Amino acid sequence: MKKILLIEDNEDIRSNIAEILELSSYKVVTAKDGIQGMALALEQKPDLIICDIMMPGLDGYGVLHAVHKSETIKNTPFIFLTAKTERSDLRKGMEMGADDYITKPFNNTELLNAVSGRLKKLEMLKEELLPGIDGMNQLLYSKNNKNLLESLTQDRNINKYKKKQTIYSEGNHPNRLYYILKGKIKTYKTNTNGKELVVDLYKEGDFLGHIALLEGTTYKDTAEALEATELAVIPKEDFEELINNNNEVTQKFIRLLAKNISEKENQLLNLAYNSLRKKVAEAIIMLRKKYQQNTEEEFTIDISRESLATIAGTATESLIRTLSEFRSEKLIDIREGNIVILNEMKLENLLN
């Protein structure tokens, strides 16, 4: 049962709205002013807040501002209830982040439609997304009850890349979105001395090149195939049409593609402050977590020493020396040039 917080200083209106909502199977918590309403919002963590604007003490604008300041309830859908119908008043509320307005007087249908609509959008945004193409399929299907992705990806060109072949380069303007059908890709940045630093790794089922498209900027990194790779190519215009015409899809698409931001931050922090042995160990573990979900199976890394060194953020010679140390310590083995993890727990918990 969805919980709704109703903040309204007029007792008759408050009772009437609460009754309508309760008859429609919502749990309703009521408050007679903004201060009491904020206290209940923090305590009850409702699924939706309906709030009058004109109230003594803390008015509706103040409540909305306080809600957005709270980490625990800042994403709660917020509907203003008001007798004010001036355009400037409505605009002020929307600019502050209100999701909807219900103007007095209103009928039962208007109230219930507004509430139902906001709760449905909340559910959509809360859905857990599957990775890659399945996640995109899921969010598009939930938006319009049809598979928009099919029209987005059907009859697309398939580009094939050889190992070490560049897909796009830092500083170039993006004109397409890539979807990885097969293979592995690294993206890296290069400093003025030509030294590389790997900033991300991609696998089958991932999208690539989306950040520059979303920002409307040039590529901030270079993408290179780590092995033979096949990419589905989606033109920039089709991607932009999808984003511009579907607000909810836009929000979920951004969330889907930005899931690994915190991981990137931690990775860069570790590269800056970890010891050489710790950097190499974490690079190996990162590859295992990225490319193998089943920890029961033996994991073999088929990657050049140069590529692994850029992932670890160290010189190739230093990487080779450290791998030799790990091998002698029986943390890894090297078979036909490939790295095999023997003791993942010790690698992961290696002292800095």
C-alpha positions as CSV (number, residue, x, y, z in Angstrom):
1,M,0.0,0.0,0.0
2,K,1.4,3.3,-1.1
3,K,1.9,5.9,1.7
4,I,0.9,9.6,1.0
5,L,1.8,12.5,3.2
6,L,-0.9,15.3,3.0
7,I,0.1,18.7,4.4
8,E,-2.9,21.1,4.5
9,D,-3.8,23.7,7.1
10,N,-7.6,23.7,6.3
11,E,-9.1,20.9,8.4
12,D,-12.1,20.3,6.1
13,I,-10.1,20.1,2.9
14,R,-7.5,17.9,4.7
15,S,-10.2,15.5,5.9
16,N,-11.9,15.4,2.5
17,I,-8.7,14.6,0.6
18,A,-7.6,12.0,3.1
19,E,-10.9,10.3,2.8
20,I,-10.8,10.2,-1.0
21,L,-7.3,8.8,-1.0
22,E,-8.0,6.2,1.7
23,L,-11.1,5.0,-0.2
24,S,-8.7,4.4,-3.2
25,S,-6.5,2.1,-1.0
26,Y,-3.8,4.6,-0.2
27,K,-2.4,5.0,3.3
28,V,-2.6,8.6,4.3
29,V,-0.6,10.5,6.9
30,T,-1.7,14.1,7.5
31,A,-0.1,17.3,8.9
32,K,-1.7,20.6,9.6
33,D,1.3,22.8,8.8
34,G,4.6,22.8,7.1
35,I,6.8,22.2,10.2
36,Q,4.7,19.2,11.3
37,G,4.7,18.0,7.7
38,M,8.5,18.0,7.3
39,A,8.9,16.1,10.6
40,L,6.4,13.4,9.3
41,A,8.1,13.3,5.9
42,L,11.5,12.5,7.6
43,E,9.9,10.0,9.9
44,Q,7.5,8.3,7.6
45,K,9.4,8.5,4.3
46,P,6.2,8.6,2.2
47,D,5.9,7.6,-1.5
48,L,4.3,10.9,-2.4
49,I,3.8,14.3,-0.8
50,I,0.8,16.5,-1.4
51,C,1.3,20.0,0.1
52,D,-0.7,23.2,0.2
53,I,1.3,26.3,-0.7
54,M,-0.3,29.0,1.5
55,M,0.3,28.0,5.1
56,P,1.3,29.9,8.3
57,G,4.9,29.4,9.4
58,L,6.6,27.2,6.9
59,D,4.7,27.5,3.6
60,G,4.7,24.9,0.7
61,Y,7.7,26.4,-1.0
62,G,9.7,26.1,2.2
63,V,8.6,22.4,2.6
64,L,9.7,21.6,-1.0
65,H,13.0,23.3,-0.4
66,A,13.5,21.3,2.8
67,V,12.5,18.1,1.1
68,H,15.1,18.6,-1.6
69,K,17.8,19.3,1.0
70,S,17.2,15.9,2.7
71,E,19.2,13.0,1.3
72,T,16.6,10.5,2.4
73,I,13.5,12.0,0.8
74,K,14.8,14.4,-1.8
75,N,13.5,12.2,-4.7
76,T,10.0,11.9,-3.3
77,P,7.3,13.0,-5.8
78,F,5.9,16.3,-4.7
79,I,2.4,17.7,-5.7
80,F,1.4,21.3,-4.8
81,L,-2.2,21.9,-3.7
82,T,-3.2,25.5,-4.3
83,A,-5.8,28.0,-5.1
84,K,-3.2,30.1,-6.8
85,T,-3.5,29.9,-10.6
86,E,-1.2,32.7,-11.7
87,R,1.4,31.6,-14.2
88,S,4.2,33.1,-12.1
89,D,3.1,31.1,-9.1
90,L,3.0,27.8,-11.1
91,R,6.3,28.5,-12.7
92,K,8.0,29.2,-9.4
93,G,6.9,25.9,-8.0
94,M,8.0,24.0,-11.1
95,E,11.4,25.7,-11.2
96,M,11.8,24.6,-7.5
97,G,11.2,21.0,-8.5
98,A,7.5,20.4,-7.9
99,D,6.2,17.4,-10.0
100,D,2.6,18.6,-10.4
101,Y,-0.1,21.0,-9.4
102,I,-3.7,20.5,-8.3
103,T,-5.6,23.7,-8.2
104,K,-8.6,24.3,-5.9
105,P,-11.4,23.6,-6.5
106,F,-10.8,20.1,-7.9
107,N,-12.8,16.9,-8.4
108,N,-12.0,13.4,-7.2
109,T,-10.9,12.3,-10.7
110,E,-8.3,15.1,-11.0
111,L,-6.9,14.3,-7.6
112,L,-6.6,10.5,-8.2
113,N,-5.2,10.9,-11.7
114,A,-2.5,13.2,-10.5
115,V,-1.6,10.9,-7.6
116,S,-1.7,7.7,-9.8
117,G,0.4,9.3,-12.5
118,R,3.2,10.4,-10.2
119,L,3.3,7.1,-8.4
120,K,3.6,5.2,-11.7
121,K,6.5,7.3,-12.7
122,L,8.1,6.7,-9.4
123,E,7.8,3.0,-9.8
124,M,9.4,3.2,-13.3
125,L,12.4,5.1,-12.0
126,K,12.8,2.6,-9.1
127,E,12.9,-0.4,-11.3
128,E,16.2,-2.3,-11.3
129,L,17.6,-2.4,-14.8
130,L,19.2,-5.4,-16.4
131,P,22.6,-4.6,-17.9
132,G,23.2,-3.6,-21.5
133,I,20.7,-4.2,-24.3
134,D,18.2,-6.0,-21.9
135,G,18.1,-3.0,-19.6
136,M,17.4,-0.7,-22.5
137,N,14.7,-3.1,-23.8
138,Q,13.2,-3.1,-20.3
139,L,13.0,0.6,-19.8
140,L,11.7,1.3,-23.3
141,Y,9.1,-1.3,-23.0
142,S,7.9,0.0,-19.7
143,K,7.6,3.5,-21.1
144,N,5.3,3.0,-24.1
145,N,4.2,-0.7,-23.8
146,K,6.1,-1.4,-27.0
147,N,9.7,-2.2,-27.9
148,L,11.1,1.1,-29.1
149,L,14.6,-0.4,-29.0
150,E,13.7,-2.7,-31.9
151,S,13.2,0.3,-34.2
152,L,16.3,1.9,-32.8
153,T,18.7,-1.0,-33.5
154,Q,17.2,-3.0,-36.4
155,D,19.0,-2.9,-39.7
156,R,22.0,-1.2,-38.1
157,N,25.5,-1.5,-39.5
158,I,27.8,-3.9,-37.7
159,N,31.4,-2.6,-37.5
160,K,34.2,-5.1,-36.9
161,Y,37.5,-4.2,-35.3
162,K,40.7,-6.1,-34.9
163,K,42.7,-6.3,-31.7
164,K,44.3,-3.0,-30.8
165,Q,42.3,-1.2,-33.5
166,T,41.0,2.3,-32.4
167,I,37.2,2.8,-32.4
168,Y,37.2,6.5,-31.6
169,S,39.8,9.0,-30.6
170,E,40.1,11.6,-27.8
171,G,39.1,15.1,-29.1
172,N,36.9,13.9,-32.0
173,H,33.2,14.8,-32.2
174,P,30.8,11.9,-31.7
175,N,28.2,11.0,-34.3
176,R,27.1,7.6,-33.1
177,L,26.3,5.4,-30.2
178,Y,27.9,1.9,-30.0
179,Y,26.5,-1.3,-28.6
180,I,29.0,-4.1,-28.1
181,L,27.8,-7.4,-29.7
182,K,31.1,-9.2,-29.2
183,G,34.5,-8.5,-27.7
184,K,36.2,-6.3,-25.1
185,I,37.2,-2.6,-25.3
186,K,39.2,-0.3,-23.1
187,T,39.0,3.5,-23.0
188,Y,42.0,5.5,-22.0
189,K,43.4,9.0,-21.7
190,T,46.8,10.2,-22.9
191,N,48.9,12.9,-21.3
192,T,51.2,15.3,-23.0
193,N,54.1,12.8,-22.8
194,G,52.0,10.1,-24.5
195,K,51.5,8.0,-21.4
196,E,48.2,6.2,-21.3
197,L,45.8,5.7,-18.4
198,V,42.9,3.3,-18.8
199,V,39.7,4.9,-17.4
200,D,37.2,2.1,-18.2
201,L,36.6,-1.4,-19.6
202,Y,33.7,-2.5,-21.6
203,K,32.3,-6.0,-22.6
204,E,29.6,-7.6,-24.6
205,G,26.2,-6.0,-23.7
206,D,27.6,-2.6,-22.9
207,F,27.0,0.7,-24.6
208,L,30.0,2.9,-25.7
209,G,30.4,6.5,-26.6
210,H,27.3,7.7,-24.7
211,I,28.9,10.2,-22.4
212,A,30.1,12.6,-25.2
213,L,26.7,12.3,-26.9
214,L,24.9,13.2,-23.6
215,E,27.2,16.1,-22.9
216,G,27.3,17.4,-26.4
217,T,31.1,17.5,-26.3
218,T,34.0,15.8,-27.9
219,Y,35.3,12.4,-26.7
220,K,37.3,12.8,-23.5
221,D,39.1,9.5,-24.1
222,T,40.1,7.0,-26.8
223,A,38.5,3.6,-27.3
224,E,40.5,0.6,-28.4
225,A,39.6,-3.1,-29.0
226,L,41.3,-5.5,-26.6
227,E,40.4,-8.4,-28.9
228,A,38.4,-9.0,-32.1
229,T,35.2,-6.9,-31.5
230,E,31.8,-6.4,-33.2
231,L,29.8,-3.2,-32.6
232,A,26.2,-2.2,-33.6
233,V,26.2,1.4,-34.7
234,I,23.3,3.7,-33.8
235,P,23.4,7.1,-35.5
236,K,23.5,10.2,-33.3
237,E,20.2,11.5,-34.7
238,D,18.3,8.4,-33.7
239,F,19.8,8.4,-30.2
240,E,19.0,12.1,-29.7
241,E,15.4,11.5,-30.9
242,L,14.9,8.8,-28.3
243,I,16.4,11.0,-25.5
244,N,14.5,14.2,-26.5
245,N,11.1,12.6,-26.9
246,N,11.0,10.4,-23.8
247,N,11.8,12.2,-20.5
248,E,11.4,9.1,-18.3
249,V,13.6,7.1,-20.7
250,T,16.2,9.8,-20.6
251,Q,16.4,9.7,-16.8
252,K,16.7,5.9,-16.7
253,F,19.1,5.8,-19.6
254,I,21.4,8.2,-17.8
255,R,21.1,6.1,-14.6
256,L,21.8,2.9,-16.5
257,L,24.9,4.3,-18.2
258,A,26.3,6.2,-15.2
259,K,26.2,3.2,-12.7
260,N,29.9,2.9,-12.7
261,I,30.9,6.5,-11.9
262,S,31.7,5.7,-8.2
263,E,33.8,2.7,-9.4
264,K,35.8,5.0,-11.7
265,E,36.4,7.5,-8.9
266,N,37.7,4.7,-6.6
267,Q,39.8,3.3,-9.4
268,L,41.5,6.7,-10.1
269,L,42.0,7.3,-6.3
270,N,43.7,3.9,-6.0
271,L,45.9,4.6,-9.0
272,A,47.0,7.8,-7.4
273,Y,47.9,6.5,-3.9
274,N,48.3,2.7,-4.1
275,S,51.7,0.9,-4.1
276,L,52.9,-0.8,-7.3
277,R,52.0,-4.3,-6.0
278,K,48.6,-3.1,-5.0
279,K,47.9,-1.4,-8.3
280,V,48.8,-4.5,-10.3
281,A,46.8,-6.7,-8.0
282,E,43.7,-4.5,-8.3
283,A,44.1,-4.3,-12.1
284,I,43.9,-8.1,-12.2
285,I,41.0,-8.3,-9.8
286,M,39.1,-5.6,-11.8
287,L,39.5,-7.6,-15.0
288,R,38.2,-10.7,-13.3
289,K,35.1,-8.9,-11.9
290,K,34.5,-7.2,-15.2
291,Y,34.7,-10.2,-17.5
292,Q,33.9,-13.2,-15.3
293,Q,30.8,-13.3,-13.0
294,N,31.2,-16.9,-12.0
295,T,34.0,-17.1,-9.3
296,E,33.9,-20.9,-9.2
297,E,35.7,-21.1,-12.6
298,E,39.4,-20.5,-13.1
299,F,39.9,-17.1,-14.6
300,T,42.5,-16.6,-17.4
301,I,43.4,-13.1,-18.6
302,D,44.4,-13.0,-22.2
303,I,45.7,-9.4,-22.4
304,S,49.0,-7.9,-23.6
305,R,51.4,-6.7,-20.9
306,E,51.2,-3.2,-22.3
307,S,47.4,-3.0,-22.0
308,L,47.5,-4.4,-18.5
309,A,50.2,-1.9,-17.5
310,T,48.0,1.0,-18.7
311,I,45.1,-0.4,-16.6
312,A,47.3,-0.6,-13.6
313,G,48.8,2.8,-14.3
314,T,52.4,1.7,-14.3
315,A,55.3,1.1,-16.7
316,T,55.3,-2.2,-18.6
317,E,58.7,-3.2,-17.1
318,S,57.4,-2.6,-13.6
319,L,54.3,-4.6,-14.3
320,I,56.3,-7.6,-15.7
321,R,58.5,-7.6,-12.6
322,T,55.5,-7.5,-10.3
323,L,53.8,-10.3,-12.2
324,S,56.9,-12.4,-11.7
325,E,56.8,-11.7,-7.9
326,F,53.1,-12.8,-7.8
327,R,53.9,-15.9,-9.7
328,S,56.7,-16.9,-7.3
329,E,54.3,-16.2,-4.4
330,K,51.7,-18.5,-6.1
331,L,49.1,-15.8,-6.4
332,I,49.0,-16.2,-10.1
333,D,50.3,-18.5,-12.8
334,I,51.4,-17.7,-16.4
335,R,50.4,-20.2,-19.0
336,E,51.3,-19.6,-22.7
337,G,51.5,-15.9,-21.9
338,N,48.1,-15.7,-20.2
339,I,47.6,-14.8,-16.5
340,V,45.7,-17.3,-14.4
341,I,44.5,-16.2,-10.9
342,L,45.4,-18.8,-8.3
343,N,44.6,-17.0,-5.1
344,E,42.1,-14.2,-5.6
345,M,41.5,-13.6,-1.9
346,K,45.2,-12.9,-1.2
347,L,45.4,-10.6,-4.3
348,E,42.3,-8.7,-3.2
349,N,43.6,-8.2,0.3
350,L,47.2,-7.5,-0.5
351,L,48.6,-4.9,1.8
352,N,49.4,-1.5,0.4
